[in-house]
Amino acid sequence: MTRYLHVVAVLILIIDNIERTFGLKPPHDVKMVESNLQWDLSNDDNVLYSLQYNPKRKSEDEWLNVSSHTGTKLGTFQITPEFYGAVFRVRTEKGNNVSEWQYSNPVQCVNVESCSPVMNLIVINERVFLTMTHMDQSLEKEYGEHIEFNISYWKVDNGRSSKLESIITDRKKEPLPDLESEQNYCFQVEYLKYNKPYGNASEEKCKIIPETSEVVRRRALLYIIMTTLFVSAMCGICIFVLFKYHKKVKRLLQPVQLEIPYHYREVLNDGFPLQACPSPSSQSLRSCDLITVIENSNEEQEKIYLT
C-alpha cells in the first residue's frame, strides 16, 4: 500500500511538471517588424506573456526582465536604442503553468531608428579619404541602393566654423577634394534613406590636413634661395669693407712688434764669448774640446789641439 501511494505521488508530480512545461503553447511567430518586437496572441484571454532580453556582449545565461512588459497581454514591444544587439525571448504564463521560451533575432540597425554609420578618416599619398561602414548589414539588405551616406565637413579656424560643405555618396570610400593643407577640418556622416535623413549622425572627427609634397618642395626651394641670397649679401659686405678700409684692416692684422731689451740686443750683436780650451796636456777629452783644422797654401797641415 505504501509503495502504491509513492508511485501515485511520483506520477502526479510528473504529470504536474508536464502540464506546467507542455500544457501551454508558446507564443508563435516572434519576429522584428521595423522598430517593434511582435508575436501572435493566444486565444485564451487569461494567458500572460513574460518578456526577457539578453544584452549585447553579455553571457548567454544572463537574461534580464523587461519589467514594464512582464505579464503583459500585449503582443508587441517597441525597441529603443539601448536594446541594439540584444536578443529577446517570450513565453506564455497561466497561473503556475509556463511554456517554452521563443527567441527573436538580434536587434539590428533596421530595427533601431537611431543607428548611425561608422566613419574613419585616413590619408593615403597625401590624399584625404573618408571610409564609411555599417554597424551591421541589415540596412543594405532591407533598402539596398536607397541607403546613402551624407558627408558633412567644415573648416575650423580659431574656434570659428566655416561654411558647411556636403557630399552625398553610396560608396564606402570617398576622397575629399579642395581641402587646404595645414588647416583643421571636422567631418560627420549620417544616413539618407530615400533621400531623407535616417538615424543619428556619426561621431564628429577633426583632423589637421597634412601638407602636400608640392608645398614641401616649394618651401625647400624657398629656403635654398633665401640662404643663397643671404650668403651672397654677406660676402658682398665683406668685400666692400676690405676694399674701403683695407689699410686699417692691414694695420690691425700686422703682428705686434716687441721691443727687445738693450742687454739682449748686445749679446745678440756681439755673440757669445768662447770659453778657454783646456791645455793639450790634459789626458782626457771633454765634451767642450775644440778641434781646429788649418790649411796652408803650400802644404796641408792639420793641427789638432787636444786637451
Secondary structure, 3 states (H helix, E strand, C coil): CHHHHHHHHHHHHHHHHHHHHHCCCCCEEEEEECCEEEEECCCCCCCEEEEEEECCCCCCCCCEECHHHCCECCCEEECCHHHCCCEEEEEEEECCEECCCEECCCCCHHHCCCCCCEEEEEEECCEEEEEEECCCCHHHHHHHHHEEEEEEEEEEECCEECCCEEEEECCCEEECCCCCCCCEEEEEEEEEECCEEECCCCCCEEEECCCCHHHHHHHHHHHHHHHHHHHHHHHHHHHHHHHHCHHHHHHHHCCCCCCCCHHHHHHHHHCCCCCCCCCCCCCCCCCCCCCCCCECCCCECCCCCCC
